């Protein structure tokens, strides 16, 4: 099973509720970048590049957990 970029964005944006996550596809659909904003609208996580390899296969996504959640915990 693979996940396309649009589905990955939907998953990302819903994963951070109630915080706001703004994600976009770039590099002809090969990469995603996103920011997570606090309830006060301050940037607390910024990921500049998730490659298709990182977001397209569910077994690869588990390696993203420290990348994404560590800044949130430390904030």
Secondary structure as UniProt FT lines:
FT   HELIX           5..15
FT   TURN            16..18
FT   STRAND          20..26
FT   TURN            27..30
FT   STRAND          31..37
FT   TURN            39..40
FT   STRAND          43..51
FT   HELIX           52..56
FT   HELIX           58..61
FT   HELIX           62..64
FT   HELIX           65..74
//
